[in-house]
């Protein structure tokens, strides 16, 4: 436990806004139109609004926030979203007007996007997550829980600290904790599983990390079949298609066809 001597002395409320954003991708290959539809239905069920709400409630508990309001929705034909408004301090059950006044403050959101390539059998599930807080609570405390909850092939992370607060002498503080990379807050076990690159703008308190799973076992990317059911030529072709998809998402651009 930190002693009072180690705490940063602030004047008034800590006005720093800290936002952690995720783009998480799960890649899969389905051999037929029927299998593609089954994959979308499977993902839609696995990450429906009810489960996403449970995940975000756990995030709120981990970072020490209090829930003000929850809104969730499953979409037709696929996808879901959940938004939770949170506060640093516990307050009495808010009226609608009180909830609205917190819309630009601390919140947790997740949107899911299952989709497929129109010809090549590649399936991509994307989850976008934002954890935004103001005050003392930090979204970085929930980083490893969220990474473990989705177990993704590719992850893009952004962390930014906005605004400023003041110490008791009136000096502006534009950040209240040490960080030189989001990787500082990722567990060693997770770092061992992923290749990572950083693009950071330190003077603006902007931190960006990309992650791609190191291990590639074709069976982990096939939906409802195993590679033993494929010819060697099919295995090579599907392996190339999957790696192409992963490289393009990781680097954020279309790339020459892999050989």
N, C-alpha and C positions, 0 to 999 in steps of 0.2 A: 504494500500500500504506500502511495506517495505521501510524504509529509507535506504540511502546509508550506514549509520553506521551499519545496521544489515546485510548487504551483505557480503558474504565471499570474501575476497580479494585474487584473483588468479593471477598467473603468466602465461601469454599467454592464450591459449584456454583450456577450461575445457575438459580434455580427458577421463573422466569417461564414461563408457558405461553402460547403465541401460536397462535391458531386462525383460519384463513382459510376461510370457507365460501362456496360458490358454489351458486346455482340457475341453470342455463343452459337456455334454452328455444329450440327451433327450431319454427317454425310453418309449416304447409303446408296446401294445399287439394287434395283428391282428388275427382274428379267422380263416381265410382261406388264401390260396395262392393268390387268387384274391385281398383280402384286403391288404395283405403284399405288393403286387406290387403297389396298389393304394397309400399306405402310402409312399413308396419310391418316387413315382411320385409327391406326395403332398409336401414332404420335399424338393425334388429337385427344385420344383418351388418356394417354400417359401424362400429358401436360395440359389438362383441362383447367378451367377457371378455379375449380375447387382445390386442386392440388397446388396451383400457383399461389392461391391465397394462403394456404398453409405454409408454403415456403417463405412468403413475404412476412407473415406473422412471426415466423422464427427469426427472420432478419431483424425485425423490430425489437424482439426480445434480446438478441445478441448485442445490438448496438446500444441498448438501454433506452429506447424510445417508448413513447406512449401513443397508442392508436386512437385517432380522433374519428376516422370514418373509413369505410371500405366500400369500393365500387368494383364489381367484376362482371364479365360478360364472355360467354362462349359465342363464337361467330359461325355462321353458315356461309360457305360449305366447310371452312376449317379455320383454326386459329382461336386465340383467346387473349383477354387482357384483364389485368387487375391493377387498380390504383388504391394505395393506402395513404391517407394523410396522417402525419405523425407530429408529435411535439416533444420537446426535450423534457418539459415538466408535466406532471400529471395534472389534468384539469377536470372539472366536473363535466358531465355529459354535455357536449356543445349543442347549441341550437344551430339551425341551418346557416344563419348569418355568421356565426362564429366559425363554422367549418370553412366557409368560403374565404374568410379572411386569412386562412392558413394555406390557400392554394399555391401561393408563390413562395412558401417556406419549405419545411421538410416534408418529403414524400418518398414513397417507394412505388415504382411502376414496373410492370412487365407486359410485353406484347410478344406473341408467338406468330411465326410465319412458316408453316409447312408448304413446300412447293416442289415442283419437279421440272426437269428438262423435257421439252415437248417431244424429242426424238431419242435421246441417248440413254434413258433409263436411270439417270442420276437423280437422286432425291436429296433435297437439302432442307433441314429443319433449322430455323433461326429463332433465337430468343433474344430480345432486346430488354435490358434491365437498367433502370436508373435508381440509384440510392442517393438522395440529396438531403443534406442535413445542415442546420445552422446551430450555433452554440457549441457546447463542449463535445457532444456525441460525434463519433467519426464513422463514416461508412466503411472505412478500411477494416474495421473489426469484423465485418461480415464477408470479407473477400473470400477466404478459404471455404466457408460454408457454401457460398453460391457456386464456386468452382466445383465442389464435390457434388452439389445437388444436380448439376446438369451433365457432368462428365463428358465434356465436349471434345470434338476433334480439333477445332480451331476456336480461339478466343481473341477478341480485340477489346482492350481495356483502356479507358480514359479516366484520368483523375484530375480534377481542377479545383483550386481554392480561389474563391472570388471575394471581392470586397476587402474591408479592413476592420479591425477593432482597435481599441486603444489601451495602453497600460495606464496605471494610476497617475503617471506624469503627463499624460496626453499624447505620448508618442504613438504613431500609427504602427500597427503590426499587420502585415499582409499574409502571414502564415504563422501558426502557433505550434508547429511540430516539425521534426526533422524528417526529410525524405529526399532521396536522390533518384529513386526508381520505385515503381509499383512493385517490382520484384522483391523489394525489402520486406514486403508484407505477405508474400506468397510462401507457403510451407516448402521445406526442402524436398519433401516427397513429391510434391506437385512439380517443382522446378526440375527435378530429375526426369520427369516423364515428358517434358515439352522442350522443343526448341523455342527460344524467345529472342525478340529484338526490341529495343527501346528507341523511341523518338521523343525526346524531352525538351521543353523550353523552360529552363530553370528560372529565368528572370521573370517569367509570366506565371510561374507556379502551375504549369501544364505538364502532365506526365502521360505518356502513351506507351503501351506495351502490347505486342502481338505474340500469340502463343500457337504452336502447332504440334500436335502429338508426334513423338518420335517413332514409336513402334507402329508398324503397319502390317497387320495380319488380314489378308483378304477376307477370311471368314467373318471378321468383325464388321465388315461393310456390306455383306450380302444379306438381303432380306428373305427369310423363309427358305433359303437353300444353303448348301455348303459348296466350297470350291471343288470337292470331289465329284459333284454332279455336272461340272463344266469340263469342256475339253481344255487342253493346255493352251490352245490358241485363244479360246474365250477368256481364260484366266488372264492372259497377257493383255488382251484388249481392255478388259474391265479394270484391271490394275492401272493401266495407263489413263483411262478416263477418270478414275477416282483421284489419282495423283494430280492430274491436270486441274480438276475442280478445286482441290485443296490448295494447290499452289496459287491459283488465281484469286481465291478468297483471301488467302494469307497475305499476298502482296497487293491486293486491291486493284488489280488490272487484268485485262485479257492478255494471255501470253501465247507465244508460238506453240504449236502442237508438240507435245512431248513424244520422243521416240523411245 
